[in-house]
Amino acid sequence: MEKTSSGFKALCGALGLIAAAGVAVWIYQLMGGLAVTGMSDGTSWGLYITCFMFFVGLSAGGLIVASSASVFHIEEYKKVALPAIILSTVCICCAGMFIFIDLGGIQNVWRMLVGLNFMSPLAWDMIVITLYLIINIIYLVMMTSKNLETRSKVRIVSRFALPVAILVHSVTAWIFGLEIARDGWYTAIMAPLFVVSAMDSGLALLLLALAGLQKAGWFTVEKKLFSNLAGLLATCVAIDGYMVGCEALTMAYPGAEGADMLAIMTSGATALFFWIELIVGILVPFCILVFAKNRQKTGMVVFASACVAVGVFCKRLWVLLTSFVGFAVSTPLGVIGGAEVWEATVGYSPTWAEYVIVVGVFALGTLAFLILSKKMLGGSKKAAAAGSKDSAQEALDGLVTEGAAS
């Protein structure tokens, strides 16, 4: 941990260059406006908001695992609380970046603070995400503090962190679930569905991160704990699949108003994302992780976790875009032959600028996680090693004392 390998420096350099490219294209977007993206009046949200939802879920899953360790006295989870909090903090920062990127005119951000409409779920989301970030930072500072009294107060923060972690994804879901005019979004199950998928993706990312940290030699995870987390992931995936099935059944039942939306999801424009989520994100990982022997194999758990992450990302895509496909907005083309002509604007395809900016944010988040992990987990590892050395020395001194007394 004292030395930084050339490979690590090269990786950080590559990630830094990708992130810099993302920043450069974001500046280009600021100059040209959101017209450089594939969004329009018909599809006002796109890849940026998809990634926002995805990263909020990744963050919530990590904090729920970490706070549950203290609130419910799950001693095993305390061993992975620090990497989970690092992951959670980085992910919520990335989620916030996508909000600012999607706003377009960054110079008008101050209006969000002075003109909040507290009846709007968008205002609720801004407040709860800010609170969530503050809790993450406090949690991280306390866990890495050298003051034992400060570290002992982590349990108090955990009692606030757990409900806020659940609330942050519920509020994000209510942005969609309270849209009465959108059949694909307007449902009471949206918030529970978002929370359980957050647990899916958050646990999956945590398992992937733990496997990577262990392979790099930065952090050690017991095989039993790794297997237990994989079992928890299998449970969350099963609940997620059940909720998706309940929603699909309600939409498909004869006479239901959601039949058109279901048709778009299963055989229309967003069908690819729906079936990838169902097969790759639910069926495949569940069939792998439901068997205890597979949960003992790191490679199998890593593969299943990657499938879950891909599936949840596809879920964010079909949840967001299905309602836009089924809700056309007409825009005027002009006057032809004395009659005003309108065109239905429903199509959406991300532009190169959107792809570069998204990849840049992913690279920046990965870079931040690597640097924070190397610094904080290295310090905790040294502290643990020093503690073990002191304990061993105390035991040896005790033995010597007993021997002298004899």
QUITA-V559306 format. One record per residue. N is the residue number from 0. RES is the residue in one letter. PHI is phi in radians with two decimals (999 if undefined). PSI is psi as a letter, one per 20 degrees, with the letter a starting at -180 (NA if undefined). NEAR is the number of other C-alpha atoms within 10 Angstrom. Layout:
N|RES|PHI|PSI|NEAR ; N|RES|PHI|PSI|NEAR
//
This chain:
0|M|999|h|13 ; 1|E|-1.28|h|7 ; 2|K|-1.87|q|5 ; 3|T|-1.82|p|9 ; 4|S|-1.23|q|9 ; 5|S|-1.14|h|9 ; 6|G|-1.11|g|9 ; 7|F|-1.15|g|13 ; 8|K|-1.12|g|11 ; 9|A|-1.14|g|11 ; 10|L|-1.11|g|13 ; 11|C|-1.10|h|19 ; 12|G|-1.11|g|13 ; 13|A|-1.13|g|14 ; 14|L|-1.11|h|22 ; 15|G|-1.12|h|18 ; 16|L|-1.14|g|15 ; 17|I|-1.12|g|20 ; 18|A|-1.11|g|24 ; 19|A|-1.11|h|17 ; 20|A|-1.11|h|17 ; 21|G|-1.09|g|24 ; 22|V|-1.12|g|17 ; 23|A|-1.08|g|16 ; 24|V|-1.24|h|19 ; 25|W|-1.10|h|21 ; 26|I|-1.10|g|14 ; 27|Y|-1.06|h|13 ; 28|Q|-1.15|h|20 ; 29|L|-1.09|h|18 ; 30|M|-1.28|h|12 ; 31|G|-1.67|i|12 ; 32|G|1.39|r|14 ; 33|L|-1.22|j|18 ; 34|A|-1.16|i|11 ; 35|V|-1.39|i|16 ; 36|T|-1.68|r|20 ; 37|G|-1.52|j|19 ; 38|M|-1.34|q|20 ; 39|S|-2.69|a|16 ; 40|D|-1.09|h|13 ; 41|G|-1.33|h|18 ; 42|T|-2.29|n|21 ; 43|S|-1.46|i|15 ; 44|W|-2.14|q|17 ; 45|G|-2.51|c|21 ; 46|L|-1.11|h|24 ; 47|Y|-1.11|g|22 ; 48|I|-1.25|h|19 ; 49|T|-1.03|g|21 ; 50|C|-1.19|h|22 ; 51|F|-1.03|g|23 ; 52|M|-1.05|g|24 ; 53|F|-1.10|g|27 ; 54|F|-1.26|h|26 ; 55|V|-1.07|g|26 ; 56|G|-1.14|g|32 ; 57|L|-1.04|g|30 ; 58|S|-1.21|g|35 ; 59|A|-1.09|h|33 ; 60|G|-1.06|g|30 ; 61|G|-1.14|g|30 ; 62|L|-1.22|h|32 ; 63|I|-1.10|g|25 ; 64|V|-1.11|g|23 ; 65|A|-1.15|g|25 ; 66|S|-1.26|h|29 ; 67|S|-1.09|h|20 ; 68|A|-1.05|h|20 ; 69|S|-1.52|g|20 ; 70|V|-1.17|g|17 ; 71|F|-1.79|j|12 ; 72|H|0.95|l|12 ; 73|I|-1.60|n|14 ; 74|E|-1.02|h|11 ; 75|E|-1.09|h|15 ; 76|Y|-1.20|h|21 ; 77|K|-1.09|h|16 ; 78|K|-1.21|h|16 ; 79|V|-1.96|j|21 ; 80|A|-1.12|g|23 ; 81|L|-1.15|g|22 ; 82|P|-1.08|h|23 ; 83|A|-1.14|h|29 ; 84|I|-1.24|h|26 ; 85|I|-1.04|g|24 ; 86|L|-1.08|g|29 ; 87|S|-1.11|g|33 ; 88|T|-1.13|g|27 ; 89|V|-1.09|g|22 ; 90|C|-1.16|h|28 ; 91|I|-1.24|h|24 ; 92|C|-1.16|g|19 ; 93|C|-1.11|h|23 ; 94|A|-1.06|g|25 ; 95|G|-1.09|h|17 ; 96|M|-1.04|g|15 ; 97|F|-1.15|h|21 ; 98|I|-1.13|g|16 ; 99|F|-1.13|h|13 ; 100|I|-1.13|g|20 ; 101|D|-1.28|h|19 ; 102|L|-1.14|h|15 ; 103|G|1.47|f|18 ; 104|G|-1.48|n|14 ; 105|I|-1.12|h|11 ; 106|Q|-1.19|i|9 ; 107|N|-1.77|j|9 ; 108|V|-1.06|h|12 ; 109|W|-1.04|h|9 ; 110|R|-1.17|h|9 ; 111|M|-1.12|h|12 ; 112|L|-1.49|h|11 ; 113|V|-1.70|i|8 ; 114|G|-2.21|k|9 ; 115|L|-1.17|p|14 ; 116|N|-1.78|o|12 ; 117|F|-1.26|i|10 ; 118|M|-1.55|i|8 ; 119|S|-1.67|p|12 ; 120|P|-1.06|h|19 ; 121|L|-1.12|h|17 ; 122|A|-1.19|g|17 ; 123|W|-1.04|g|18 ; 124|D|-1.14|g|20 ; 125|M|-1.09|g|19 ; 126|I|-1.17|g|16 ; 127|V|-1.25|h|18 ; 128|I|-1.23|h|23 ; 129|T|-1.09|g|15 ; 130|L|-1.08|g|15 ; 131|Y|-1.09|g|24 ; 132|L|-1.11|g|19 ; 133|I|-1.07|g|14 ; 134|I|-1.09|g|20 ; 135|N|-1.04|g|25 ; 136|I|-1.15|g|15 ; 137|I|-1.06|g|13 ; 138|Y|-1.02|g|27 ; 139|L|-1.15|g|22 ; 140|V|-1.11|g|14 ; 141|M|-1.14|g|19 ; 142|M|-1.21|h|21 ; 143|T|-1.74|j|16 ; 144|S|-1.21|q|13 ; 145|K|-1.46|i|12 ; 146|N|-1.44|o|10 ; 147|L|-1.10|h|11 ; 148|E|-1.15|h|10 ; 149|T|-1.15|g|13 ; 150|R|-1.16|h|16 ; 151|S|-1.25|i|12 ; 152|K|-1.53|j|13 ; 153|V|-1.02|h|19 ; 154|R|-1.06|h|18 ; 155|I|-1.15|g|13 ; 156|V|-1.11|h|17 ; 157|S|-1.05|h|23 ; 158|R|-1.15|h|15 ; 159|F|-1.54|h|14 ; 160|A|-1.14|g|25 ; 161|L|-1.09|g|19 ; 162|P|-1.14|h|12 ; 163|V|-1.19|h|20 ; 164|A|-1.08|h|28 ; 165|I|-1.26|h|22 ; 166|L|-1.17|h|19 ; 167|V|-1.09|h|24 ; 168|H|-1.48|h|27 ; 169|S|-1.14|g|19 ; 170|V|-1.14|g|23 ; 171|T|-1.02|g|25 ; 172|A|-1.17|h|24 ; 173|W|-1.19|h|23 ; 174|I|-0.99|h|19 ; 175|F|-1.62|g|21 ; 176|G|-1.14|i|21 ; 177|L|-1.75|j|16 ; 178|E|-1.45|n|14 ; 179|I|-1.06|h|11 ; 180|A|-1.36|i|10 ; 181|R|-1.94|o|17 ; 182|D|-1.09|h|20 ; 183|G|-1.27|i|30 ; 184|W|-1.84|h|22 ; 185|Y|-1.28|n|18 ; 186|T|-2.70|q|17 ; 187|A|-1.26|i|13 ; 188|I|-1.46|i|16 ; 189|M|-1.05|g|23 ; 190|A|-1.14|g|21 ; 191|P|-1.03|h|16 ; 192|L|-1.14|g|20 ; 193|F|-1.19|h|26 ; 194|V|-1.14|g|24 ; 195|V|-1.22|h|23 ; 196|S|-1.24|h|31 ; 197|A|-1.16|g|30 ; 198|M|-1.10|g|27 ; 199|D|-0.96|f|30 ; 200|S|-1.19|h|33 ; 201|G|-1.12|g|32 ; 202|L|-1.14|g|31 ; 203|A|-1.06|g|29 ; 204|L|-1.15|h|24 ; 205|L|-1.09|g|24 ; 206|L|-1.12|g|24 ; 207|L|-1.12|g|19 ; 208|A|-1.15|g|18 ; 209|L|-1.10|g|21 ; 210|A|-1.11|g|20 ; 211|G|-1.17|g|14 ; 212|L|-1.13|h|19 ; 213|Q|-1.20|g|13 ; 214|K|-1.14|h|11 ; 215|A|-1.35|i|11 ; 216|G|1.42|j|11 ; 217|W|-1.60|h|17 ; 218|F|-2.67|q|19 ; 219|T|-2.00|p|15 ; 220|V|-2.11|p|13 ; 221|E|-1.16|q|11 ; 222|K|-1.09|h|13 ; 223|K|-1.13|g|12 ; 224|L|-1.15|g|15 ; 225|F|-1.05|g|21 ; 226|S|-1.18|h|21 ; 227|N|-1.12|g|17 ; 228|L|-1.14|h|21 ; 229|A|-1.15|h|28 ; 230|G|-1.14|h|19 ; 231|L|-1.13|h|16 ; 232|L|-1.09|g|27 ; 233|A|-1.06|h|27 ; 234|T|-1.12|g|18 ; 235|C|-1.14|h|22 ; 236|V|-1.10|g|24 ; 237|A|-1.11|g|19 ; 238|I|-1.13|h|17 ; 239|D|-1.06|g|25 ; 240|G|-1.08|h|20 ; 241|Y|-1.10|g|14 ; 242|M|-1.18|g|18 ; 243|V|-1.09|g|14 ; 244|G|-1.10|g|13 ; 245|C|-1.08|g|13 ; 246|E|-1.16|g|17 ; 247|A|-1.14|h|17 ; 248|L|-1.12|g|15 ; 249|T|-1.10|h|15 ; 250|M|-1.29|h|20 ; 251|A|-1.51|i|17 ; 252|Y|-1.04|p|11 ; 253|P|-0.90|p|10 ; 254|G|1.61|i|9 ; 255|A|-1.27|q|11 ; 256|E|-1.36|i|14 ; 257|G|-1.58|j|19 ; 258|A|-1.08|h|19 ; 259|D|-1.13|g|15 ; 260|M|-1.13|g|22 ; 261|L|-1.09|h|22 ; 262|A|-1.10|h|16 ; 263|I|-1.14|g|20 ; 264|M|-1.16|g|24 ; 265|T|-1.65|h|16 ; 266|S|-2.49|j|12 ; 267|G|-1.84|b|15 ; 268|A|-1.13|h|17 ; 269|T|-1.83|j|23 ; 270|A|-1.09|h|17 ; 271|L|-1.01|g|15 ; 272|F|-1.18|h|21 ; 273|F|-1.11|g|26 ; 274|W|-1.28|h|19 ; 275|I|-1.11|g|19 ; 276|E|-1.08|g|26 ; 277|L|-1.21|g|21 ; 278|I|-1.49|g|15 ; 279|V|-1.32|h|21 ; 280|G|-1.54|i|29 ; 281|I|-2.13|f|26 ; 282|L|-1.13|g|17 ; 283|V|-1.10|g|16 ; 284|P|-1.11|h|26 ; 285|F|-1.15|g|22 ; 286|C|-1.10|h|13 ; 287|I|-1.40|g|17 ; 288|L|-1.42|i|25 ; 289|V|-1.22|i|17 ; 290|F|-1.67|p|12 ; 291|A|-1.07|h|13 ; 292|K|-1.15|h|11 ; 293|N|-1.26|h|17 ; 294|R|-1.23|i|24 ; 295|Q|-1.47|i|18 ; 296|K|-1.77|o|14 ; 297|T|-1.04|g|17 ; 298|G|-1.06|g|12 ; 299|M|-1.17|g|17 ; 300|V|-1.16|g|26 ; 301|V|-1.10|g|22 ; 302|F|-1.10|g|15 ; 303|A|-1.10|h|29 ; 304|S|-1.14|g|27 ; 305|A|-1.11|h|19 ; 306|C|-1.09|g|23 ; 307|V|-1.09|g|32 ; 308|A|-1.06|g|25 ; 309|V|-1.09|g|18 ; 310|G|-1.09|g|26 ; 311|V|-1.16|h|29 ; 312|F|-1.09|g|23 ; 313|C|-1.15|h|24 ; 314|K|-1.08|g|24 ; 315|R|-1.03|h|22 ; 316|L|-1.18|g|22 ; 317|W|-1.27|h|25 ; 318|V|-1.11|g|19 ; 319|L|-1.27|g|22 ; 320|L|-1.49|h|26 ; 321|T|-1.02|g|24 ; 322|S|-1.20|h|22 ; 323|F|-1.20|h|22 ; 324|V|-1.12|h|22 ; 325|G|-1.55|j|16 ; 326|F|-2.43|n|19 ; 327|A|-1.35|q|16 ; 328|V|-2.05|p|16 ; 329|S|-1.59|p|14 ; 330|T|-2.17|q|13 ; 331|P|-1.27|p|11 ; 332|L|-1.62|h|11 ; 333|G|2.44|a|12 ; 334|V|-1.91|o|10 ; 335|I|-2.14|p|8 ; 336|G|1.08|k|7 ; 337|G|1.44|i|7 ; 338|A|-2.01|q|8 ; 339|E|-1.36|p|10 ; 340|V|-1.91|p|13 ; 341|W|-2.07|q|13 ; 342|E|-2.22|p|12 ; 343|A|-1.37|p|14 ; 344|T|-1.80|o|18 ; 345|V|-2.31|h|19 ; 346|G|-1.27|q|15 ; 347|Y|-2.60|p|19 ; 348|S|-2.52|p|12 ; 349|P|-1.02|q|14 ; 350|T|-1.56|r|13 ; 351|W|-1.05|h|13 ; 352|A|-1.09|g|17 ; 353|E|-1.10|g|25 ; 354|Y|-1.08|g|15 ; 355|V|-1.13|g|19 ; 356|I|-1.12|g|25 ; 357|V|-1.10|g|21 ; 358|V|-1.09|h|16 ; 359|G|-1.10|g|24 ; 360|V|-1.17|g|24 ; 361|F|-1.03|g|20 ; 362|A|-1.13|g|21 ; 363|L|-1.12|g|23 ; 364|G|-1.11|g|21 ; 365|T|-1.10|g|20 ; 366|L|-1.08|g|20 ; 367|A|-1.08|g|20 ; 368|F|-1.11|g|20 ; 369|L|-1.10|g|18 ; 370|I|-1.18|g|13 ; 371|L|-1.12|h|16 ; 372|S|-1.15|g|19 ; 373|K|-1.10|h|17 ; 374|K|-1.35|g|14 ; 375|M|-1.41|g|18 ; 376|L|-1.26|h|20 ; 377|G|-1.12|g|17 ; 378|G|-1.14|g|14 ; 379|S|-1.20|h|17 ; 380|K|-1.18|g|15 ; 381|K|-1.12|g|13 ; 382|A|-1.09|g|13 ; 383|A|-1.12|g|12 ; 384|A|-1.15|g|12 ; 385|A|-1.14|h|12 ; 386|G|-1.10|g|12 ; 387|S|-1.13|h|12 ; 388|K|-1.14|g|12 ; 389|D|-1.11|g|12 ; 390|S|-1.11|g|12 ; 391|A|-1.12|g|12 ; 392|Q|-1.14|g|12 ; 393|E|-1.10|g|12 ; 394|A|-1.10|g|12 ; 395|L|-1.14|g|12 ; 396|D|-1.07|h|12 ; 397|G|-1.11|g|12 ; 398|L|-1.12|g|12 ; 399|V|-1.12|g|12 ; 400|T|-1.11|g|11 ; 401|E|-1.11|h|10 ; 402|G|-1.14|g|9 ; 403|A|-1.14|g|8 ; 404|A|-1.10|h|7 ; 405|S|-1.14|NA|6
//
